[in-house]
Structure formats: C-alpha cells, structure tokens
Amino acid sequence: MNYGIKISQEGFDVKTCDDKDLVMSSKLNLLKTKATGTVTTGGNTVAHGLAYVPIFFTISRFPTAGRYSLIGDDPSYCDATNLTTFRNNTRYYFFYQQSI
C-alpha cells in the first residue's frame, strides 16, 4: 500500500493520474526550505548554518513597493558558510538540499 500526499491538477483524478499531472507528490524530490529573509543593504553576508553549499536563490525588490523579481545578472553567491549579496533589499531562500 502507498502512503503519502498527492495533489493533482484540476481535471485529473489524483488516484489514477500520471506523476506529470500532479501539482505535488511526497514521493517526488521537493525543495525543503531551511530559511528565508531579506538583506536590506548590499555587500552583506548571511550565515545559513549548513556545512555545505545549499541550493539557494535571491530575488531583488522592484521599484514598485512590495514586488520582487529574479534577476539574471544578480552577483549573489553562496559558499559552505554564507550567502553574500550585493544588491539592496534582496530576499533570499536557503534550501536543505546540497547544490551540485
């Protein structure tokens, strides 16, 4: 017997649909969030508390209040100790999975 959580897309039966028709399934590898936060001043580091380089991403604040966007030329980087970001008002996300 299978145990877990599955959510299907609208119009698909969760009990019989293919994995590609699921919104999420606990049997699939999903990113698990370690931490999120905001760096208000660029040139700062944030310790992530993991002993390896985690998967992470950063988003920067739009000029319009309350809106953020992924930026292709974002110079932020992460090592086995810290995230270093250079933009003001950067939102970061750390995940438990190790980066490859």
VMD Tcl script that builds the backbone (N, CA, C; Angstrom):
set m [mol new atoms 300]
animate dup $m
set s [atomselect $m all]
$s set {name element resname resid chain x y z} {
  {N N MET 1 A 0.839 -1.181 0.000}
  {CA C MET 1 A 0.000 0.000 0.000}
  {C C MET 1 A 0.885 1.245 0.000}
  {N N ASN 2 A 0.520 2.269 -0.788}
  {CA C ASN 2 A 1.248 3.532 -0.861}
  {C C ASN 2 A 0.753 4.494 0.209}
  {N N TYR 3 A 1.683 5.234 0.809}
  {CA C TYR 3 A 1.331 6.276 1.760}
  {C C TYR 3 A 2.009 7.561 1.331}
  {N N GLY 4 A 1.398 8.673 1.613}
  {CA C GLY 4 A 1.983 9.956 1.275}
  {C C GLY 4 A 0.905 10.946 0.913}
  {N N ILE 5 A 1.365 12.047 0.320}
  {CA C ILE 5 A 0.458 13.126 -0.069}
  {C C ILE 5 A 0.597 13.340 -1.566}
  {N N LYS 6 A -0.527 13.458 -2.250}
  {CA C LYS 6 A -0.548 13.789 -3.677}
  {C C LYS 6 A -1.654 14.815 -3.912}
  {N N ILE 7 A -1.375 15.767 -4.777}
  {CA C ILE 7 A -2.372 16.756 -5.198}
  {C C ILE 7 A -2.321 16.794 -6.715}
  {N N SER 8 A -3.458 16.544 -7.348}
  {CA C SER 8 A -3.499 16.536 -8.813}
  {C C SER 8 A -3.923 17.903 -9.350}
  {N N GLN 9 A -3.586 18.122 -10.618}
  {CA C GLN 9 A -4.065 19.313 -11.304}
  {C C GLN 9 A -5.568 19.202 -11.477}
  {N N GLU 10 A -6.205 20.341 -11.618}
  {CA C GLU 10 A -7.645 20.350 -11.844}
  {C C GLU 10 A -7.984 19.523 -13.090}
  {N N GLY 11 A -8.998 18.676 -12.968}
  {CA C GLY 11 A -9.422 17.846 -14.087}
  {C C GLY 11 A -8.779 16.474 -14.127}
  {N N PHE 12 A -7.870 16.171 -13.192}
  {CA C PHE 12 A -7.215 14.869 -13.143}
  {C C PHE 12 A -7.557 14.174 -11.829}
  {N N ASP 13 A -7.780 12.858 -11.905}
  {CA C ASP 13 A -8.080 12.065 -10.712}
  {C C ASP 13 A -6.773 11.740 -10.001}
  {N N VAL 14 A -6.609 12.205 -8.794}
  {CA C VAL 14 A -5.366 12.030 -8.044}
  {C C VAL 14 A -5.016 10.555 -7.848}
  {N N LYS 15 A -6.010 9.678 -7.858}
  {CA C LYS 15 A -5.762 8.248 -7.626}
  {C C LYS 15 A -5.250 7.526 -8.870}
  {N N THR 16 A -5.470 8.099 -10.050}
  {CA C THR 16 A -5.111 7.382 -11.273}
  {C C THR 16 A -4.227 8.169 -12.240}
  {N N CYS 17 A -3.998 9.451 -12.006}
  {CA C CYS 17 A -3.249 10.262 -12.980}
  {C C CYS 17 A -1.753 9.973 -12.924}
  {N N ASP 18 A -1.055 10.321 -14.004}
  {CA C ASP 18 A 0.398 10.205 -14.070}
  {C C ASP 18 A 1.051 11.269 -13.188}
  {N N ASP 19 A 2.307 11.023 -12.804}
  {CA C ASP 19 A 3.037 11.992 -11.984}
  {C C ASP 19 A 3.099 13.365 -12.648}
  {N N LYS 20 A 3.196 13.411 -13.975}
  {CA C LYS 20 A 3.278 14.699 -14.683}
  {C C LYS 20 A 2.011 15.533 -14.521}
  {N N ASP 21 A 0.919 14.901 -14.103}
  {CA C ASP 21 A -0.346 15.604 -13.926}
  {C C ASP 21 A -0.600 15.987 -12.466}
  {N N LEU 22 A 0.429 15.838 -11.630}
  {CA C LEU 22 A 0.312 16.206 -10.217}
  {C C LEU 22 A 0.875 17.597 -9.987}
  {N N VAL 23 A 0.286 18.315 -9.052}
  {CA C VAL 23 A 0.830 19.594 -8.598}
  {C C VAL 23 A 1.974 19.314 -7.637}
  {N N MET 24 A 1.801 18.317 -6.767}
  {CA C MET 24 A 2.870 17.882 -5.863}
  {C C MET 24 A 2.619 16.453 -5.441}
  {N N SER 25 A 3.707 15.774 -5.059}
  {CA C SER 25 A 3.649 14.425 -4.536}
  {C C SER 25 A 4.793 14.259 -3.550}
  {N N SER 26 A 4.523 13.691 -2.391}
  {CA C SER 26 A 5.572 13.499 -1.395}
  {C C SER 26 A 6.576 12.434 -1.828}
  {N N LYS 27 A 6.280 11.666 -2.877}
  {CA C LYS 27 A 7.253 10.682 -3.362}
  {C C LYS 27 A 8.301 11.331 -4.266}
  {N N LEU 28 A 8.013 12.536 -4.760}
  {CA C LEU 28 A 8.956 13.256 -5.614}
  {C C LEU 28 A 9.872 14.125 -4.763}
  {N N ASN 29 A 11.053 14.418 -5.275}
  {CA C ASN 29 A 12.001 15.250 -4.547}
  {C C ASN 29 A 11.560 16.709 -4.633}
  {N N LEU 30 A 11.151 17.273 -3.502}
  {CA C LEU 30 A 10.729 18.672 -3.436}
  {C C LEU 30 A 11.749 19.454 -2.620}
  {N N LEU 31 A 11.962 20.708 -2.967}
  {CA C LEU 31 A 12.878 21.538 -2.187}
  {C C LEU 31 A 12.267 21.806 -0.812}
  {N N LYS 32 A 13.048 21.588 0.217}
  {CA C LYS 32 A 12.611 21.846 1.582}
  {C C LYS 32 A 13.310 23.106 2.082}
  {N N THR 33 A 12.527 24.113 2.450}
  {CA C THR 33 A 13.064 25.412 2.830}
  {C C THR 33 A 13.736 25.364 4.188}
  {N N LYS 34 A 14.976 25.855 4.256}
  {CA C LYS 34 A 15.715 25.984 5.515}
  {C C LYS 34 A 15.435 27.339 6.144}
  {N N ALA 35 A 15.541 28.406 5.341}
  {CA C ALA 35 A 15.363 29.756 5.884}
  {C C ALA 35 A 15.085 30.742 4.759}
  {N N THR 36 A 14.415 31.828 5.108}
  {CA C THR 36 A 14.211 32.946 4.193}
  {C C THR 36 A 14.451 34.231 4.969}
  {N N GLY 37 A 14.715 35.280 4.261}
  {CA C GLY 37 A 14.908 36.568 4.912}
  {C C GLY 37 A 15.202 37.641 3.890}
  {N N THR 38 A 15.491 38.835 4.369}
  {CA C THR 38 A 15.791 39.959 3.495}
  {C C THR 38 A 17.054 40.659 3.967}
  {N N VAL 39 A 17.929 40.947 3.026}
  {CA C VAL 39 A 19.119 41.749 3.286}
  {C C VAL 39 A 18.800 43.145 2.784}
  {N N THR 40 A 18.777 44.127 3.681}
  {CA C THR 40 A 18.375 45.477 3.282}
  {C C THR 40 A 19.502 46.268 2.634}
  {N N THR 41 A 20.748 45.972 3.007}
  {CA C THR 41 A 21.892 46.695 2.458}
  {C C THR 41 A 22.816 45.725 1.744}
  {N N GLY 42 A 23.148 46.008 0.491}
  {CA C GLY 42 A 24.036 45.148 -0.282}
  {C C GLY 42 A 25.427 45.070 0.313}
  {N N GLY 43 A 26.185 44.054 -0.081}
  {CA C GLY 43 A 27.535 43.866 0.413}
  {C C GLY 43 A 27.573 43.130 1.745}
  {N N ASN 44 A 26.473 42.515 2.136}
  {CA C ASN 44 A 26.402 41.797 3.409}
  {C C ASN 44 A 26.414 40.292 3.196}
  {N N THR 45 A 26.731 39.579 4.272}
  {CA C THR 45 A 26.668 38.128 4.254}
  {C C THR 45 A 25.618 37.661 5.243}
  {N N VAL 46 A 25.048 36.483 4.951}
  {CA C VAL 46 A 24.067 35.851 5.827}
  {C C VAL 46 A 24.522 34.421 6.037}
  {N N ALA 47 A 24.715 34.013 7.286}
  {CA C ALA 47 A 25.095 32.631 7.594}
  {C C ALA 47 A 23.879 31.722 7.422}
  {N N HIS 48 A 24.064 30.592 6.731}
  {CA C HIS 48 A 22.938 29.675 6.517}
  {C C HIS 48 A 22.954 28.499 7.489}
  {N N GLY 49 A 24.061 28.257 8.194}
  {CA C GLY 49 A 24.105 27.223 9.228}
  {C C GLY 49 A 24.231 25.799 8.715}
  {N N LEU 50 A 24.563 25.623 7.458}
  {CA C LEU 50 A 24.768 24.293 6.890}
  {C C LEU 50 A 26.255 24.106 6.607}
  {N N ALA 51 A 26.733 22.893 6.619}
  {CA C ALA 51 A 28.160 22.631 6.412}
  {C C ALA 51 A 28.483 22.325 4.950}
  {N N TYR 52 A 27.635 22.767 4.042}
  {CA C TYR 52 A 27.813 22.541 2.609}
  {C C TYR 52 A 27.169 23.698 1.865}
  {N N VAL 53 A 27.389 23.755 0.554}
  {CA C VAL 53 A 26.772 24.801 -0.257}
  {C C VAL 53 A 25.345 24.351 -0.585}
  {N N PRO 54 A 24.349 25.062 -0.054}
  {CA C PRO 54 A 22.962 24.658 -0.304}
  {C C PRO 54 A 22.432 25.230 -1.622}
  {N N ILE 55 A 21.345 24.645 -2.102}
  {CA C ILE 55 A 20.606 25.294 -3.175}
  {C C ILE 55 A 20.012 26.566 -2.571}
  {N N PHE 56 A 20.090 27.666 -3.280}
  {CA C PHE 56 A 19.554 28.933 -2.792}
  {C C PHE 56 A 19.105 29.764 -3.980}
  {N N PHE 57 A 18.300 30.746 -3.737}
  {CA C PHE 57 A 18.080 31.772 -4.746}
  {C C PHE 57 A 17.769 33.090 -4.060}
  {N N THR 58 A 18.009 34.154 -4.818}
  {CA C THR 58 A 17.753 35.501 -4.328}
  {C C THR 58 A 16.851 36.215 -5.320}
  {N N ILE 59 A 16.040 37.105 -4.795}
  {CA C ILE 59 A 15.206 37.956 -5.633}
  {C C ILE 59 A 15.376 39.387 -5.145}
  {N N SER 60 A 15.312 40.307 -6.068}
  {CA C SER 60 A 15.529 41.719 -5.726}
  {C C SER 60 A 14.235 42.502 -5.842}
  {N N ARG 61 A 14.141 43.530 -5.031}
  {CA C ARG 61 A 12.941 44.360 -4.965}
  {C C ARG 61 A 12.807 45.227 -6.211}
  {N N PHE 62 A 11.607 45.237 -6.769}
  {CA C PHE 62 A 11.260 46.116 -7.884}
  {C C PHE 62 A 11.128 47.537 -7.345}
  {N N PRO 63 A 11.187 48.549 -8.216}
  {CA C PRO 63 A 10.904 49.906 -7.756}
  {C C PRO 63 A 9.488 50.040 -7.187}
  {N N THR 64 A 8.555 49.212 -7.682}
  {CA C THR 64 A 7.190 49.227 -7.160}
  {C C THR 64 A 7.179 48.535 -5.806}
  {N N ALA 65 A 6.655 49.175 -4.794}
  {CA C ALA 65 A 6.680 48.644 -3.426}
  {C C ALA 65 A 6.046 47.266 -3.348}
  {N N GLY 66 A 6.710 46.364 -2.631}
  {CA C GLY 66 A 6.163 45.050 -2.361}
  {C C GLY 66 A 6.330 44.029 -3.460}
  {N N ARG 67 A 6.995 44.362 -4.540}
  {CA C ARG 67 A 7.165 43.415 -5.651}
  {C C ARG 67 A 8.626 43.018 -5.782}
  {N N TYR 68 A 8.848 41.729 -6.021}
  {CA C TYR 68 A 10.203 41.196 -6.172}
  {C C TYR 68 A 10.326 40.452 -7.493}
  {N N SER 69 A 11.544 40.279 -7.981}
  {CA C SER 69 A 11.775 39.578 -9.233}
  {C C SER 69 A 13.127 38.881 -9.199}
  {N N LEU 70 A 13.210 37.718 -9.868}
  {CA C LEU 70 A 14.507 37.079 -10.086}
  {C C LEU 70 A 15.269 37.936 -11.081}
  {N N ILE 71 A 16.533 38.148 -10.822}
  {CA C ILE 71 A 17.348 38.993 -11.684}
  {C C ILE 71 A 18.465 38.136 -12.273}
  {N N GLY 72 A 18.570 38.107 -13.574}
  {CA C GLY 72 A 19.544 37.258 -14.244}
  {C C GLY 72 A 20.994 37.621 -13.972}
  {N N ASP 73 A 21.280 38.879 -13.745}
  {CA C ASP 73 A 22.670 39.297 -13.531}
  {C C ASP 73 A 22.988 39.507 -12.053}
  {N N ASP 74 A 22.231 38.865 -11.169}
  {CA C ASP 74 A 22.441 39.002 -9.725}
  {C C ASP 74 A 23.796 38.404 -9.351}
  {N N PRO 75 A 24.700 39.185 -8.753}
  {CA C PRO 75 A 26.030 38.681 -8.416}
  {C C PRO 75 A 26.094 37.949 -7.066}
  {N N SER 76 A 24.974 37.659 -6.440}
  {CA C SER 76 A 24.983 36.954 -5.157}
  {C C SER 76 A 25.604 35.568 -5.322}
  {N N TYR 77 A 26.300 35.110 -4.281}
  {CA C TYR 77 A 26.864 33.760 -4.310}
  {C C TYR 77 A 26.823 33.160 -2.911}
  {N N CYS 78 A 26.936 31.843 -2.852}
  {CA C CYS 78 A 26.840 31.118 -1.596}
  {C C CYS 78 A 27.992 30.133 -1.497}
  {N N ASP 79 A 28.593 30.046 -0.312}
  {CA C ASP 79 A 29.607 29.031 -0.062}
  {C C ASP 79 A 29.118 28.134 1.072}
  {N N ALA 80 A 30.002 27.342 1.653}
  {CA C ALA 80 A 29.598 26.392 2.690}
  {C C ALA 80 A 29.270 27.063 4.025}
  {N N THR 81 A 29.398 28.377 4.102}
  {CA C THR 81 A 29.114 29.096 5.341}
  {C C THR 81 A 28.084 30.204 5.165}
  {N N ASN 82 A 28.250 31.025 4.131}
  {CA C ASN 82 A 27.450 32.239 3.986}
  {C C ASN 82 A 26.917 32.453 2.573}
  {N N LEU 83 A 25.854 33.237 2.518}
  {CA C LEU 83 A 25.391 33.853 1.281}
  {C C LEU 83 A 25.967 35.260 1.282}
  {N N THR 84 A 26.514 35.694 0.159}
  {CA C THR 84 A 26.970 37.071 0.010}
  {C C THR 84 A 26.138 37.707 -1.092}
  {N N THR 85 A 25.534 38.838 -0.786}
  {CA C THR 85 A 24.705 39.531 -1.762}
  {C C THR 85 A 25.149 40.977 -1.877}
  {N N PHE 86 A 24.982 41.557 -3.057}
  {CA C PHE 86 A 25.480 42.904 -3.324}
  {C C PHE 86 A 24.372 43.904 -3.622}
  {N N ARG 87 A 23.152 43.451 -3.716}
  {CA C ARG 87 A 22.034 44.354 -4.001}
  {C C ARG 87 A 21.305 44.707 -2.706}
  {N N ASN 88 A 20.770 45.913 -2.659}
  {CA C ASN 88 A 19.921 46.308 -1.535}
  {C C ASN 88 A 18.571 45.611 -1.647}
  {N N ASN 89 A 17.925 45.398 -0.500}
  {CA C ASN 89 A 16.580 44.814 -0.450}
  {C C ASN 89 A 16.472 43.503 -1.233}
  {N N THR 90 A 17.385 42.583 -0.943}
  {CA C THR 90 A 17.402 41.277 -1.584}
  {C C THR 90 A 16.769 40.242 -0.671}
  {N N ARG 91 A 15.786 39.534 -1.187}
  {CA C ARG 91 A 15.143 38.453 -0.439}
  {C C ARG 91 A 15.879 37.164 -0.791}
  {N N TYR 92 A 16.199 36.343 0.217}
  {CA C TYR 92 A 16.924 35.098 -0.034}
  {C C TYR 92 A 16.135 33.904 0.491}
  {N N TYR 93 A 16.409 32.758 -0.129}
  {CA C TYR 93 A 15.816 31.484 0.255}
  {C C TYR 93 A 16.921 30.441 0.286}
  {N N PHE 94 A 17.076 29.745 1.404}
  {CA C PHE 94 A 18.004 28.625 1.519}
  {C C PHE 94 A 17.186 27.342 1.584}
  {N N PHE 95 A 17.673 26.311 0.900}
  {CA C PHE 95 A 17.027 25.009 0.927}
  {C C PHE 95 A 17.988 23.986 1.525}
  {N N TYR 96 A 17.445 22.938 2.127}
  {CA C TYR 96 A 18.286 21.914 2.760}
  {C C TYR 96 A 19.090 21.107 1.753}
  {N N GLN 97 A 18.652 21.018 0.517}
  {CA C GLN 97 A 19.368 20.200 -0.470}
  {C C GLN 97 A 20.695 20.835 -0.820}
  {N N GLN 98 A 21.682 19.969 -0.990}
  {CA C GLN 98 A 23.023 20.437 -1.345}
  {C C GLN 98 A 23.074 20.783 -2.816}
  {N N SER 99 A 23.757 21.880 -3.133}
  {CA C SER 99 A 23.954 22.277 -4.509}
  {C C SER 99 A 24.954 21.321 -5.160}
  {N N ILE 100 A 24.795 21.085 -6.455}
  {CA C ILE 100 A 25.746 20.202 -7.145}
  {C C ILE 100 A 26.617 20.985 -8.089}
}
mol reanalyze $m
mol bondsrecalc $m
mol representation Tube
mol addrep $m
